[in-house]
Amino acid sequence: MNDPIADMLTRIRNSSLRGKSTVSTPASKLRAWVLDVLADEGYIRGYEATTGSDGHPAIEISLKYYDGEPVIRELKRVSKPGRRVYMGVNDIPSVRQGLGVSIVSTPRGVMSDAKARAANVGGEVLCTVF
């Protein structure tokens, strides 16, 4: 697998469109950090570390719904392995006029665009969520 973050985002997107309550993905630190931001911003209920059916570490993600509709309407990968997207603090885009969130990997850790602006730090824009 070349892009584990895109794989996780696709699993979340597909499961939410199918109405699933949970989805499982292989575990990694970067995936957990991205899920921390999604949980802090209220897009998922939470996640927990488990062991997959193959015996490898996995993460079980609890998806969030409101009135039967998924909370996550749009989930896009911005920075890809073939084209990394780095932005300074003044260039980090706002998603849907501030209604969505950009997840940014900074030298101070993975955080939302608002926290990156508050900390006055830029970095790699991993994905956008609305």
Phi and psi in radians as a Rosetta constraint file:
Dihedral C 1 N 2 CA 2 C 2 CIRCULARHARMONIC -1.498 0.35
Dihedral N 2 CA 2 C 2 N 3 CIRCULARHARMONIC -0.539 0.35
Dihedral C 2 N 3 CA 3 C 3 CIRCULARHARMONIC -2.324 0.35
Dihedral N 3 CA 3 C 3 N 4 CIRCULARHARMONIC 1.561 0.35
Dihedral C 3 N 4 CA 4 C 4 CIRCULARHARMONIC -1.151 0.35
Dihedral N 4 CA 4 C 4 N 5 CIRCULARHARMONIC -0.533 0.35
Dihedral C 4 N 5 CA 5 C 5 CIRCULARHARMONIC -1.191 0.35
Dihedral N 5 CA 5 C 5 N 6 CIRCULARHARMONIC -0.762 0.35
Dihedral C 5 N 6 CA 6 C 6 CIRCULARHARMONIC -1.102 0.35
Dihedral N 6 CA 6 C 6 N 7 CIRCULARHARMONIC -0.645 0.35
Dihedral C 6 N 7 CA 7 C 7 CIRCULARHARMONIC -1.085 0.35
Dihedral N 7 CA 7 C 7 N 8 CIRCULARHARMONIC -0.790 0.35
Dihedral C 7 N 8 CA 8 C 8 CIRCULARHARMONIC -1.126 0.35
Dihedral N 8 CA 8 C 8 N 9 CIRCULARHARMONIC -0.766 0.35
Dihedral C 8 N 9 CA 9 C 9 CIRCULARHARMONIC -1.101 0.35
Dihedral N 9 CA 9 C 9 N 10 CIRCULARHARMONIC -0.671 0.35
Dihedral C 9 N 10 CA 10 C 10 CIRCULARHARMONIC -1.166 0.35
Dihedral N 10 CA 10 C 10 N 11 CIRCULARHARMONIC -0.696 0.35
Dihedral C 10 N 11 CA 11 C 11 CIRCULARHARMONIC -1.091 0.35
Dihedral N 11 CA 11 C 11 N 12 CIRCULARHARMONIC -0.733 0.35
Dihedral C 11 N 12 CA 12 C 12 CIRCULARHARMONIC -1.133 0.35
Dihedral N 12 CA 12 C 12 N 13 CIRCULARHARMONIC -0.812 0.35
Dihedral C 12 N 13 CA 13 C 13 CIRCULARHARMONIC -1.059 0.35
Dihedral N 13 CA 13 C 13 N 14 CIRCULARHARMONIC -0.830 0.35
Dihedral C 13 N 14 CA 14 C 14 CIRCULARHARMONIC -1.150 0.35
Dihedral N 14 CA 14 C 14 N 15 CIRCULARHARMONIC -0.725 0.35
Dihedral C 14 N 15 CA 15 C 15 CIRCULARHARMONIC -1.177 0.35
Dihedral N 15 CA 15 C 15 N 16 CIRCULARHARMONIC -0.665 0.35
Dihedral C 15 N 16 CA 16 C 16 CIRCULARHARMONIC -1.218 0.35
Dihedral N 16 CA 16 C 16 N 17 CIRCULARHARMONIC -0.622 0.35
Dihedral C 16 N 17 CA 17 C 17 CIRCULARHARMONIC -1.201 0.35
Dihedral N 17 CA 17 C 17 N 18 CIRCULARHARMONIC -0.481 0.35
Dihedral C 17 N 18 CA 18 C 18 CIRCULARHARMONIC -1.514 0.35
Dihedral N 18 CA 18 C 18 N 19 CIRCULARHARMONIC -0.123 0.35
Dihedral C 18 N 19 CA 19 C 19 CIRCULARHARMONIC 1.437 0.35
Dihedral N 19 CA 19 C 19 N 20 CIRCULARHARMONIC 0.348 0.35
Dihedral C 19 N 20 CA 20 C 20 CIRCULARHARMONIC -1.274 0.35
Dihedral N 20 CA 20 C 20 N 21 CIRCULARHARMONIC 2.610 0.35
Dihedral C 20 N 21 CA 21 C 21 CIRCULARHARMONIC -1.524 0.35
Dihedral N 21 CA 21 C 21 N 22 CIRCULARHARMONIC -0.521 0.35
Dihedral C 21 N 22 CA 22 C 22 CIRCULARHARMONIC -2.387 0.35
Dihedral N 22 CA 22 C 22 N 23 CIRCULARHARMONIC 2.793 0.35
Dihedral C 22 N 23 CA 23 C 23 CIRCULARHARMONIC -2.509 0.35
Dihedral N 23 CA 23 C 23 N 24 CIRCULARHARMONIC 2.539 0.35
Dihedral C 23 N 24 CA 24 C 24 CIRCULARHARMONIC -1.942 0.35
Dihedral N 24 CA 24 C 24 N 25 CIRCULARHARMONIC 2.494 0.35
Dihedral C 24 N 25 CA 25 C 25 CIRCULARHARMONIC -2.511 0.35
Dihedral N 25 CA 25 C 25 N 26 CIRCULARHARMONIC 2.648 0.35
Dihedral C 25 N 26 CA 26 C 26 CIRCULARHARMONIC -1.045 0.35
Dihedral N 26 CA 26 C 26 N 27 CIRCULARHARMONIC 2.604 0.35
Dihedral C 26 N 27 CA 27 C 27 CIRCULARHARMONIC -1.528 0.35
Dihedral N 27 CA 27 C 27 N 28 CIRCULARHARMONIC 2.501 0.35
Dihedral C 27 N 28 CA 28 C 28 CIRCULARHARMONIC -2.780 0.35
Dihedral N 28 CA 28 C 28 N 29 CIRCULARHARMONIC 2.811 0.35
Dihedral C 28 N 29 CA 29 C 29 CIRCULARHARMONIC -1.140 0.35
Dihedral N 29 CA 29 C 29 N 30 CIRCULARHARMONIC -0.745 0.35
Dihedral C 29 N 30 CA 30 C 30 CIRCULARHARMONIC -1.116 0.35
Dihedral N 30 CA 30 C 30 N 31 CIRCULARHARMONIC -0.716 0.35
Dihedral C 30 N 31 CA 31 C 31 CIRCULARHARMONIC -1.076 0.35
Dihedral N 31 CA 31 C 31 N 32 CIRCULARHARMONIC -0.730 0.35
Dihedral C 31 N 32 CA 32 C 32 CIRCULARHARMONIC -1.128 0.35
Dihedral N 32 CA 32 C 32 N 33 CIRCULARHARMONIC -0.678 0.35
Dihedral C 32 N 33 CA 33 C 33 CIRCULARHARMONIC -1.147 0.35
Dihedral N 33 CA 33 C 33 N 34 CIRCULARHARMONIC -0.705 0.35
Dihedral C 33 N 34 CA 34 C 34 CIRCULARHARMONIC -1.126 0.35
Dihedral N 34 CA 34 C 34 N 35 CIRCULARHARMONIC -0.712 0.35
Dihedral C 34 N 35 CA 35 C 35 CIRCULARHARMONIC -1.171 0.35
Dihedral N 35 CA 35 C 35 N 36 CIRCULARHARMONIC -0.554 0.35
Dihedral C 35 N 36 CA 36 C 36 CIRCULARHARMONIC -1.053 0.35
Dihedral N 36 CA 36 C 36 N 37 CIRCULARHARMONIC -0.762 0.35
Dihedral C 36 N 37 CA 37 C 37 CIRCULARHARMONIC -1.145 0.35
Dihedral N 37 CA 37 C 37 N 38 CIRCULARHARMONIC -0.759 0.35
Dihedral C 37 N 38 CA 38 C 38 CIRCULARHARMONIC -1.079 0.35
Dihedral N 38 CA 38 C 38 N 39 CIRCULARHARMONIC -0.672 0.35
Dihedral C 38 N 39 CA 39 C 39 CIRCULARHARMONIC -1.235 0.35
Dihedral N 39 CA 39 C 39 N 40 CIRCULARHARMONIC -0.720 0.35
Dihedral C 39 N 40 CA 40 C 40 CIRCULARHARMONIC -1.110 0.35
Dihedral N 40 CA 40 C 40 N 41 CIRCULARHARMONIC -0.611 0.35
Dihedral C 40 N 41 CA 41 C 41 CIRCULARHARMONIC -1.478 0.35
Dihedral N 41 CA 41 C 41 N 42 CIRCULARHARMONIC -0.108 0.35
Dihedral C 41 N 42 CA 42 C 42 CIRCULARHARMONIC 1.533 0.35
Dihedral N 42 CA 42 C 42 N 43 CIRCULARHARMONIC 0.335 0.35
Dihedral C 42 N 43 CA 43 C 43 CIRCULARHARMONIC -1.548 0.35
Dihedral N 43 CA 43 C 43 N 44 CIRCULARHARMONIC -0.399 0.35
Dihedral C 43 N 44 CA 44 C 44 CIRCULARHARMONIC -2.294 0.35
Dihedral N 44 CA 44 C 44 N 45 CIRCULARHARMONIC 2.758 0.35
Dihedral C 44 N 45 CA 45 C 45 CIRCULARHARMONIC -1.227 0.35
Dihedral N 45 CA 45 C 45 N 46 CIRCULARHARMONIC -0.702 0.35
Dihedral C 45 N 46 CA 46 C 46 CIRCULARHARMONIC 2.839 0.35
Dihedral N 46 CA 46 C 46 N 47 CIRCULARHARMONIC -2.983 0.35
Dihedral C 46 N 47 CA 47 C 47 CIRCULARHARMONIC -2.676 0.35
Dihedral N 47 CA 47 C 47 N 48 CIRCULARHARMONIC 2.810 0.35
Dihedral C 47 N 48 CA 48 C 48 CIRCULARHARMONIC -2.528 0.35
Dihedral N 48 CA 48 C 48 N 49 CIRCULARHARMONIC 2.588 0.35
Dihedral C 48 N 49 CA 49 C 49 CIRCULARHARMONIC -1.395 0.35
Dihedral N 49 CA 49 C 49 N 50 CIRCULARHARMONIC 2.302 0.35
Dihedral C 49 N 50 CA 50 C 50 CIRCULARHARMONIC -2.379 0.35
Dihedral N 50 CA 50 C 50 N 51 CIRCULARHARMONIC -3.061 0.35
Dihedral C 50 N 51 CA 51 C 51 CIRCULARHARMONIC -1.978 0.35
Dihedral N 51 CA 51 C 51 N 52 CIRCULARHARMONIC 2.277 0.35
Dihedral C 51 N 52 CA 52 C 52 CIRCULARHARMONIC -1.283 0.35
Dihedral N 52 CA 52 C 52 N 53 CIRCULARHARMONIC 3.054 0.35
Dihedral C 52 N 53 CA 53 C 53 CIRCULARHARMONIC -1.159 0.35
Dihedral N 53 CA 53 C 53 N 54 CIRCULARHARMONIC -0.388 0.35
Dihedral C 53 N 54 CA 54 C 54 CIRCULARHARMONIC -1.576 0.35
Dihedral N 54 CA 54 C 54 N 55 CIRCULARHARMONIC 0.021 0.35
Dihedral C 54 N 55 CA 55 C 55 CIRCULARHARMONIC 1.588 0.35
Dihedral N 55 CA 55 C 55 N 56 CIRCULARHARMONIC -0.069 0.35
Dihedral C 55 N 56 CA 56 C 56 CIRCULARHARMONIC -1.530 0.35
Dihedral N 56 CA 56 C 56 N 57 CIRCULARHARMONIC 2.696 0.35
Dihedral C 56 N 57 CA 57 C 57 CIRCULARHARMONIC -1.080 0.35
Dihedral N 57 CA 57 C 57 N 58 CIRCULARHARMONIC 2.461 0.35
Dihedral C 57 N 58 CA 58 C 58 CIRCULARHARMONIC -2.425 0.35
Dihedral N 58 CA 58 C 58 N 59 CIRCULARHARMONIC 2.914 0.35
Dihedral C 58 N 59 CA 59 C 59 CIRCULARHARMONIC -2.137 0.35
Dihedral N 59 CA 59 C 59 N 60 CIRCULARHARMONIC 2.234 0.35
Dihedral C 59 N 60 CA 60 C 60 CIRCULARHARMONIC -1.748 0.35
Dihedral N 60 CA 60 C 60 N 61 CIRCULARHARMONIC 2.003 0.35
Dihedral C 60 N 61 CA 61 C 61 CIRCULARHARMONIC -1.770 0.35
Dihedral N 61 CA 61 C 61 N 62 CIRCULARHARMONIC 2.230 0.35
Dihedral C 61 N 62 CA 62 C 62 CIRCULARHARMONIC -1.651 0.35
Dihedral N 62 CA 62 C 62 N 63 CIRCULARHARMONIC 2.031 0.35
Dihedral C 62 N 63 CA 63 C 63 CIRCULARHARMONIC -1.424 0.35
Dihedral N 63 CA 63 C 63 N 64 CIRCULARHARMONIC 2.764 0.35
Dihedral C 63 N 64 CA 64 C 64 CIRCULARHARMONIC -2.053 0.35
Dihedral N 64 CA 64 C 64 N 65 CIRCULARHARMONIC 2.408 0.35
Dihedral C 64 N 65 CA 65 C 65 CIRCULARHARMONIC -2.247 0.35
Dihedral N 65 CA 65 C 65 N 66 CIRCULARHARMONIC 2.659 0.35
Dihedral C 65 N 66 CA 66 C 66 CIRCULARHARMONIC -2.339 0.35
Dihedral N 66 CA 66 C 66 N 67 CIRCULARHARMONIC 2.064 0.35
Dihedral C 66 N 67 CA 67 C 67 CIRCULARHARMONIC 0.955 0.35
Dihedral N 67 CA 67 C 67 N 68 CIRCULARHARMONIC 0.681 0.35
Dihedral C 67 N 68 CA 68 C 68 CIRCULARHARMONIC 1.411 0.35
Dihedral N 68 CA 68 C 68 N 69 CIRCULARHARMONIC -0.110 0.35
Dihedral C 68 N 69 CA 69 C 69 CIRCULARHARMONIC -1.787 0.35
Dihedral N 69 CA 69 C 69 N 70 CIRCULARHARMONIC 2.487 0.35
Dihedral C 69 N 70 CA 70 C 70 CIRCULARHARMONIC -1.130 0.35
Dihedral N 70 CA 70 C 70 N 71 CIRCULARHARMONIC 2.479 0.35
Dihedral C 70 N 71 CA 71 C 71 CIRCULARHARMONIC -1.187 0.35
Dihedral N 71 CA 71 C 71 N 72 CIRCULARHARMONIC -0.642 0.35
Dihedral C 71 N 72 CA 72 C 72 CIRCULARHARMONIC -1.451 0.35
Dihedral N 72 CA 72 C 72 N 73 CIRCULARHARMONIC 1.956 0.35
Dihedral C 72 N 73 CA 73 C 73 CIRCULARHARMONIC -1.627 0.35
Dihedral N 73 CA 73 C 73 N 74 CIRCULARHARMONIC -0.606 0.35
Dihedral C 73 N 74 CA 74 C 74 CIRCULARHARMONIC -2.502 0.35
Dihedral N 74 CA 74 C 74 N 75 CIRCULARHARMONIC 2.310 0.35
Dihedral C 74 N 75 CA 75 C 75 CIRCULARHARMONIC -2.403 0.35
Dihedral N 75 CA 75 C 75 N 76 CIRCULARHARMONIC 1.924 0.35
Dihedral C 75 N 76 CA 76 C 76 CIRCULARHARMONIC -2.174 0.35
Dihedral N 76 CA 76 C 76 N 77 CIRCULARHARMONIC 2.422 0.35
Dihedral C 76 N 77 CA 77 C 77 CIRCULARHARMONIC -1.497 0.35
Dihedral N 77 CA 77 C 77 N 78 CIRCULARHARMONIC 2.227 0.35
Dihedral C 77 N 78 CA 78 C 78 CIRCULARHARMONIC -1.711 0.35
Dihedral N 78 CA 78 C 78 N 79 CIRCULARHARMONIC -1.018 0.35
Dihedral C 78 N 79 CA 79 C 79 CIRCULARHARMONIC -1.555 0.35
Dihedral N 79 CA 79 C 79 N 80 CIRCULARHARMONIC 2.122 0.35
Dihedral C 79 N 80 CA 80 C 80 CIRCULARHARMONIC -2.021 0.35
Dihedral N 80 CA 80 C 80 N 81 CIRCULARHARMONIC 2.878 0.35
Dihedral C 80 N 81 CA 81 C 81 CIRCULARHARMONIC -1.036 0.35
Dihedral N 81 CA 81 C 81 N 82 CIRCULARHARMONIC -0.572 0.35
Dihedral C 81 N 82 CA 82 C 82 CIRCULARHARMONIC -1.461 0.35
Dihedral N 82 CA 82 C 82 N 83 CIRCULARHARMONIC -0.283 0.35
Dihedral C 82 N 83 CA 83 C 83 CIRCULARHARMONIC -2.610 0.35
Dihedral N 83 CA 83 C 83 N 84 CIRCULARHARMONIC 1.623 0.35
Dihedral C 83 N 84 CA 84 C 84 CIRCULARHARMONIC -1.356 0.35
Dihedral N 84 CA 84 C 84 N 85 CIRCULARHARMONIC 2.443 0.35
Dihedral C 84 N 85 CA 85 C 85 CIRCULARHARMONIC -2.073 0.35
Dihedral N 85 CA 85 C 85 N 86 CIRCULARHARMONIC 1.925 0.35
Dihedral C 85 N 86 CA 86 C 86 CIRCULARHARMONIC -1.934 0.35
Dihedral N 86 CA 86 C 86 N 87 CIRCULARHARMONIC 2.436 0.35
Dihedral C 86 N 87 CA 87 C 87 CIRCULARHARMONIC -2.413 0.35
Dihedral N 87 CA 87 C 87 N 88 CIRCULARHARMONIC 2.520 0.35
Dihedral C 87 N 88 CA 88 C 88 CIRCULARHARMONIC -1.315 0.35
Dihedral N 88 CA 88 C 88 N 89 CIRCULARHARMONIC 2.984 0.35
Dihedral C 88 N 89 CA 89 C 89 CIRCULARHARMONIC -1.073 0.35
Dihedral N 89 CA 89 C 89 N 90 CIRCULARHARMONIC -0.572 0.35
Dihedral C 89 N 90 CA 90 C 90 CIRCULARHARMONIC -1.418 0.35
Dihedral N 90 CA 90 C 90 N 91 CIRCULARHARMONIC -0.223 0.35
Dihedral C 90 N 91 CA 91 C 91 CIRCULARHARMONIC -1.798 0.35
Dihedral N 91 CA 91 C 91 N 92 CIRCULARHARMONIC -0.094 0.35
Dihedral C 91 N 92 CA 92 C 92 CIRCULARHARMONIC -1.118 0.35
Dihedral N 92 CA 92 C 92 N 93 CIRCULARHARMONIC 2.140 0.35
Dihedral C 92 N 93 CA 93 C 93 CIRCULARHARMONIC -1.318 0.35
Dihedral N 93 CA 93 C 93 N 94 CIRCULARHARMONIC 2.623 0.35
Dihedral C 93 N 94 CA 94 C 94 CIRCULARHARMONIC -1.603 0.35
Dihedral N 94 CA 94 C 94 N 95 CIRCULARHARMONIC 2.432 0.35
Dihedral C 94 N 95 CA 95 C 95 CIRCULARHARMONIC -1.676 0.35
Dihedral N 95 CA 95 C 95 N 96 CIRCULARHARMONIC 2.145 0.35
Dihedral C 95 N 96 CA 96 C 96 CIRCULARHARMONIC 0.914 0.35
Dihedral N 96 CA 96 C 96 N 97 CIRCULARHARMONIC 0.880 0.35
Dihedral C 96 N 97 CA 97 C 97 CIRCULARHARMONIC 0.933 0.35
Dihedral N 97 CA 97 C 97 N 98 CIRCULARHARMONIC 0.663 0.35
Dihedral C 97 N 98 CA 98 C 98 CIRCULARHARMONIC 1.638 0.35
Dihedral N 98 CA 98 C 98 N 99 CIRCULARHARMONIC -0.071 0.35
Dihedral C 98 N 99 CA 99 C 99 CIRCULARHARMONIC -1.372 0.35
Dihedral N 99 CA 99 C 99 N 100 CIRCULARHARMONIC -0.448 0.35
Dihedral C 99 N 100 CA 100 C 100 CIRCULARHARMONIC -1.829 0.35
Dihedral N 100 CA 100 C 100 N 101 CIRCULARHARMONIC -3.061 0.35
Dihedral C 100 N 101 CA 101 C 101 CIRCULARHARMONIC -2.354 0.35
Dihedral N 101 CA 101 C 101 N 102 CIRCULARHARMONIC 2.389 0.35
Dihedral C 101 N 102 CA 102 C 102 CIRCULARHARMONIC -1.728 0.35
Dihedral N 102 CA 102 C 102 N 103 CIRCULARHARMONIC 2.364 0.35
Dihedral C 102 N 103 CA 103 C 103 CIRCULARHARMONIC -1.757 0.35
Dihedral N 103 CA 103 C 103 N 104 CIRCULARHARMONIC 2.160 0.35
Dihedral C 103 N 104 CA 104 C 104 CIRCULARHARMONIC -2.090 0.35
Dihedral N 104 CA 104 C 104 N 105 CIRCULARHARMONIC 2.326 0.35
Dihedral C 104 N 105 CA 105 C 105 CIRCULARHARMONIC -1.651 0.35
Dihedral N 105 CA 105 C 105 N 106 CIRCULARHARMONIC 1.949 0.35
Dihedral C 105 N 106 CA 106 C 106 CIRCULARHARMONIC -1.992 0.35
Dihedral N 106 CA 106 C 106 N 107 CIRCULARHARMONIC 2.975 0.35
Dihedral C 106 N 107 CA 107 C 107 CIRCULARHARMONIC -1.091 0.35
Dihedral N 107 CA 107 C 107 N 108 CIRCULARHARMONIC -0.335 0.35
Dihedral C 107 N 108 CA 108 C 108 CIRCULARHARMONIC -1.686 0.35
Dihedral N 108 CA 108 C 108 N 109 CIRCULARHARMONIC 0.150 0.35
Dihedral C 108 N 109 CA 109 C 109 CIRCULARHARMONIC 2.031 0.35
Dihedral N 109 CA 109 C 109 N 110 CIRCULARHARMONIC 3.100 0.35
Dihedral C 109 N 110 CA 110 C 110 CIRCULARHARMONIC -1.474 0.35
Dihedral N 110 CA 110 C 110 N 111 CIRCULARHARMONIC 2.237 0.35
Dihedral C 110 N 111 CA 111 C 111 CIRCULARHARMONIC -2.625 0.35
Dihedral N 111 CA 111 C 111 N 112 CIRCULARHARMONIC 2.963 0.35
Dihedral C 111 N 112 CA 112 C 112 CIRCULARHARMONIC -1.324 0.35
Dihedral N 112 CA 112 C 112 N 113 CIRCULARHARMONIC 2.907 0.35
Dihedral C 112 N 113 CA 113 C 113 CIRCULARHARMONIC -1.116 0.35
Dihedral N 113 CA 113 C 113 N 114 CIRCULARHARMONIC -0.638 0.35
Dihedral C 113 N 114 CA 114 C 114 CIRCULARHARMONIC -1.148 0.35
Dihedral N 114 CA 114 C 114 N 115 CIRCULARHARMONIC -0.733 0.35
Dihedral C 114 N 115 CA 115 C 115 CIRCULARHARMONIC -1.194 0.35
Dihedral N 115 CA 115 C 115 N 116 CIRCULARHARMONIC -0.597 0.35
Dihedral C 115 N 116 CA 116 C 116 CIRCULARHARMONIC -1.155 0.35
Dihedral N 116 CA 116 C 116 N 117 CIRCULARHARMONIC -0.718 0.35
Dihedral C 116 N 117 CA 117 C 117 CIRCULARHARMONIC -1.139 0.35
Dihedral N 117 CA 117 C 117 N 118 CIRCULARHARMONIC -0.714 0.35
Dihedral C 117 N 118 CA 118 C 118 CIRCULARHARMONIC -1.137 0.35
Dihedral N 118 CA 118 C 118 N 119 CIRCULARHARMONIC -0.622 0.35
Dihedral C 118 N 119 CA 119 C 119 CIRCULARHARMONIC -1.482 0.35
Dihedral N 119 CA 119 C 119 N 120 CIRCULARHARMONIC -0.047 0.35
Dihedral C 119 N 120 CA 120 C 120 CIRCULARHARMONIC 0.974 0.35
Dihedral N 120 CA 120 C 120 N 121 CIRCULARHARMONIC 0.888 0.35
Dihedral C 120 N 121 CA 121 C 121 CIRCULARHARMONIC -2.442 0.35
Dihedral N 121 CA 121 C 121 N 122 CIRCULARHARMONIC 2.462 0.35
Dihedral C 121 N 122 CA 122 C 122 CIRCULARHARMONIC -1.869 0.35
Dihedral N 122 CA 122 C 122 N 123 CIRCULARHARMONIC -3.055 0.35
Dihedral C 122 N 123 CA 123 C 123 CIRCULARHARMONIC 2.943 0.35
Dihedral N 123 CA 123 C 123 N 124 CIRCULARHARMONIC -2.740 0.35
Dihedral C 123 N 124 CA 124 C 124 CIRCULARHARMONIC -1.510 0.35
Dihedral N 124 CA 124 C 124 N 125 CIRCULARHARMONIC 2.160 0.35
Dihedral C 124 N 125 CA 125 C 125 CIRCULARHARMONIC -1.411 0.35
Dihedral N 125 CA 125 C 125 N 126 CIRCULARHARMONIC 1.888 0.35
Dihedral C 125 N 126 CA 126 C 126 CIRCULARHARMONIC -1.345 0.35
Dihedral N 126 CA 126 C 126 N 127 CIRCULARHARMONIC -0.881 0.35
Dihedral C 126 N 127 CA 127 C 127 CIRCULARHARMONIC -2.790 0.35
Dihedral N 127 CA 127 C 127 N 128 CIRCULARHARMONIC 2.937 0.35
Dihedral C 127 N 128 CA 128 C 128 CIRCULARHARMONIC -2.141 0.35
Dihedral N 128 CA 128 C 128 N 129 CIRCULARHARMONIC 2.546 0.35
Dihedral C 128 N 129 CA 129 C 129 CIRCULARHARMONIC -2.284 0.35
Dihedral N 129 CA 129 C 129 N 130 CIRCULARHARMONIC 2.393 0.35
